[in-house]
Amino acid sequence: LLGALLALGRSATAVPALEWTFDRSTDVVNAPNMDPGHVQNGVVCGWTRWDPYVYLRLPETPTDVRELTWLTVRLYSSAPADLLDIYYRADDGRWCLGGILPIRQGWATYRVDLNRNNWRETTTGDAAKQWGGTTKRIISFRLDLGNEANRWVMLDYVKLATPEPGVEPGVTPEP
Protein backbone atom coordinates (compact mmCIF):
# COMPACT_ATOMS: atom_id res chain seq x y z
CA LEU A 1 0.00 0.00 0.00
CA LEU A 2 2.82 2.42 0.85
CA GLY A 3 4.40 1.83 -2.55
CA ALA A 4 1.10 2.50 -4.29
CA LEU A 5 0.61 5.77 -2.40
CA LEU A 6 4.13 6.93 -3.17
CA ALA A 7 3.69 5.98 -6.80
CA LEU A 8 0.66 8.27 -6.89
CA GLY A 9 2.83 11.09 -5.56
CA ARG A 10 0.88 11.31 -2.32
CA SER A 11 2.13 11.39 1.23
CA ALA A 12 2.25 8.06 3.01
CA THR A 13 -0.21 9.51 5.53
CA ALA A 14 -2.78 10.71 2.93
CA VAL A 15 -5.98 8.68 3.08
CA PRO A 16 -9.11 8.85 0.91
CA ALA A 17 -11.38 8.89 4.01
CA LEU A 18 -11.40 8.05 7.69
CA GLU A 19 -14.41 6.22 9.06
CA TRP A 20 -15.34 5.11 12.55
CA THR A 21 -18.24 2.63 12.59
CA PHE A 22 -17.63 1.45 16.16
CA ASP A 23 -17.60 -2.20 15.28
CA ARG A 24 -14.46 -2.52 17.43
CA SER A 25 -13.56 -0.95 20.77
CA THR A 26 -10.23 0.32 19.41
CA ASP A 27 -12.06 3.00 17.36
CA VAL A 28 -12.23 5.07 20.56
CA VAL A 29 -9.24 6.26 22.56
CA ASN A 30 -11.45 7.41 25.45
CA ALA A 31 -14.81 9.05 26.16
CA PRO A 32 -14.64 11.23 29.29
CA ASN A 33 -17.79 12.46 31.01
CA MET A 34 -19.91 9.61 29.65
CA ASP A 35 -21.06 6.58 31.67
CA PRO A 36 -20.15 3.97 30.54
CA GLY A 37 -18.63 5.78 27.53
CA HIS A 38 -17.39 2.79 25.59
CA VAL A 39 -18.20 0.95 22.38
CA GLN A 40 -21.21 -1.31 22.77
CA ASN A 41 -23.30 -2.89 19.99
CA GLY A 42 -21.79 -0.65 17.30
CA VAL A 43 -22.19 2.69 19.11
CA VAL A 44 -20.34 4.72 21.70
CA CYS A 45 -22.96 5.32 24.35
CA GLY A 46 -23.53 6.65 27.83
CA TRP A 47 -25.17 9.08 30.20
CA THR A 48 -23.50 12.45 30.00
CA ARG A 49 -21.91 14.54 32.68
CA TRP A 50 -20.94 18.14 31.87
CA ASP A 51 -18.87 18.34 28.62
CA PRO A 52 -18.87 14.78 27.22
CA TYR A 53 -16.45 14.10 24.38
CA VAL A 54 -15.07 11.20 22.40
CA TYR A 55 -11.44 10.93 21.26
CA LEU A 56 -11.31 8.90 18.04
CA ARG A 57 -8.32 6.76 17.12
CA LEU A 58 -6.24 8.06 14.22
CA PRO A 59 -3.45 6.27 12.35
CA GLU A 60 -0.17 6.31 14.27
CA THR A 61 1.50 8.75 11.87
CA PRO A 62 0.10 12.29 11.41
CA THR A 63 -2.94 12.28 9.14
CA ASP A 64 -2.98 14.64 6.16
CA VAL A 65 -6.41 16.30 6.19
CA ARG A 66 -6.01 18.76 3.28
CA GLU A 67 -8.65 16.85 1.31
CA LEU A 68 -10.62 15.47 4.30
CA THR A 69 -12.69 18.58 4.84
CA TRP A 70 -16.15 17.05 5.15
CA LEU A 71 -17.36 15.61 8.47
CA THR A 72 -20.43 13.39 8.75
CA VAL A 73 -21.68 12.28 12.18
CA ARG A 74 -24.74 10.17 13.08
CA LEU A 75 -25.74 10.82 16.67
CA TYR A 76 -28.61 10.27 19.09
CA SER A 77 -29.24 12.57 22.05
CA SER A 78 -32.15 12.17 24.48
CA ALA A 79 -32.33 15.98 24.83
CA PRO A 80 -31.07 18.99 22.87
CA ALA A 81 -27.60 20.39 23.61
CA ASP A 82 -25.59 23.44 22.66
CA LEU A 83 -23.12 22.39 19.92
CA LEU A 84 -21.45 19.48 18.23
CA ASP A 85 -17.89 20.75 18.61
CA ILE A 86 -14.88 19.39 16.73
CA TYR A 87 -11.36 19.39 18.17
CA TYR A 88 -8.07 18.74 16.41
CA ARG A 89 -4.40 18.87 17.36
CA ALA A 90 -1.85 19.24 14.57
CA ASP A 91 1.63 17.74 14.47
CA ASP A 92 3.14 21.17 15.21
CA GLY A 93 1.25 21.42 18.53
CA ARG A 94 -1.44 23.83 17.33
CA TRP A 95 -4.99 22.91 18.31
CA CYS A 96 -8.47 24.35 18.00
CA LEU A 97 -12.07 23.63 18.96
CA GLY A 98 -15.14 24.84 17.14
CA GLY A 99 -18.61 24.03 15.96
CA ILE A 100 -21.69 25.50 14.33
CA LEU A 101 -24.42 22.82 14.59
CA PRO A 102 -26.66 22.55 17.66
CA ILE A 103 -27.45 19.03 18.85
CA ARG A 104 -31.06 18.00 18.36
CA GLN A 105 -33.12 15.62 20.42
CA GLY A 106 -33.37 12.17 18.81
CA TRP A 107 -31.40 10.67 15.94
CA ALA A 108 -29.84 13.02 13.38
CA THR A 109 -27.04 13.16 10.84
CA TYR A 110 -24.74 16.17 11.13
CA ARG A 111 -22.67 17.37 8.17
CA VAL A 112 -19.95 19.99 8.57
CA ASP A 113 -17.71 21.65 5.99
CA LEU A 114 -14.65 21.85 8.23
CA ASN A 115 -13.19 24.69 6.15
CA ARG A 116 -16.24 26.78 7.09
CA ASN A 117 -16.56 25.65 10.70
CA ASN A 118 -16.54 28.26 13.47
CA TRP A 119 -13.05 27.57 14.82
CA ARG A 120 -13.03 29.69 17.95
CA GLU A 121 -11.22 28.23 20.96
CA THR A 122 -7.44 27.86 21.08
CA THR A 123 -4.38 29.02 22.99
CA THR A 124 -2.05 28.48 20.02
CA GLY A 125 -2.80 31.62 17.98
CA ASP A 126 -5.05 32.65 15.12
CA ALA A 127 -3.22 30.36 12.67
CA ALA A 128 -4.84 27.43 14.51
CA LYS A 129 -8.35 28.70 13.71
CA GLN A 130 -8.62 26.59 10.56
CA TRP A 131 -9.15 22.89 9.96
CA GLY A 132 -5.87 21.06 10.52
CA GLY A 133 -3.93 24.19 11.41
CA THR A 134 -1.14 25.38 9.15
CA THR A 135 0.39 21.93 8.61
CA LYS A 136 -2.92 20.15 7.78
CA ARG A 137 -1.51 17.08 9.56
CA ILE A 138 -3.49 16.07 12.64
CA ILE A 139 -2.44 13.79 15.46
CA SER A 140 -5.59 14.04 17.62
CA PHE A 141 -9.29 14.26 16.76
CA ARG A 142 -12.32 14.39 19.04
CA LEU A 143 -16.01 15.23 19.01
CA ASP A 144 -17.63 17.16 21.85
CA LEU A 145 -21.23 15.98 22.04
CA GLY A 146 -22.75 19.14 23.54
CA ASN A 147 -22.00 20.39 27.03
CA GLU A 148 -25.26 19.54 28.76
CA ALA A 149 -25.33 16.77 31.37
CA ASN A 150 -28.00 14.12 32.09
CA ARG A 151 -28.56 13.03 28.49
CA TRP A 152 -28.30 9.57 26.96
CA VAL A 153 -26.14 9.80 23.82
CA MET A 154 -25.21 7.26 21.17
CA LEU A 155 -22.55 8.01 18.56
CA ASP A 156 -23.19 5.64 15.65
CA TYR A 157 -20.95 6.76 12.81
CA VAL A 158 -18.23 9.32 12.04
CA LYS A 159 -16.58 9.98 8.69
CA LEU A 160 -13.94 12.44 7.49
CA ALA A 161 -13.89 12.56 3.69
CA THR A 162 -13.74 14.79 0.65
CA PRO A 163 -16.83 16.95 0.05
CA GLU A 164 -19.87 15.10 -1.25
CA PRO A 165 -21.34 16.67 -4.42
CA GLY A 166 -24.91 17.84 -3.95
CA VAL A 167 -24.93 17.40 -0.17
CA GLU A 168 -25.23 20.52 1.97
CA PRO A 169 -23.87 21.06 5.48
CA GLY A 170 -26.43 20.99 8.27
CA VAL A 171 -28.50 18.68 10.44
CA THR A 172 -30.86 16.05 9.03
CA PRO A 173 -33.25 14.78 11.74
CA GLU A 174 -34.41 11.17 11.59
CA PRO A 175 -37.76 9.78 12.74
Salt bridges, closest charged atoms under 4 A:
ASP23 OD1 - ARG24 NH1 3.16
ASP27 OD1 - ARG24 NH2 3.26
ASP64 OD2 - ARG66 NH2 2.25
GLU67 OE1 - ARG10 NH2 3.29
ASP85 OD2 - ARG120 NH2 2.76
ASP91 OD2 - ARG137 NE 2.93
ASP92 OD2 - ARG94 NE 3.25
ASP113 OD2 - ARG116 NE 3.45
ASP126 OD1 - LYS129 NZ 3.65
ASP144 OD1 - ARG142 NE 2.61
ASP156 OD2 - ARG74 NH1 2.89
GLU174 OE1 - ARG74 NH2 2.83
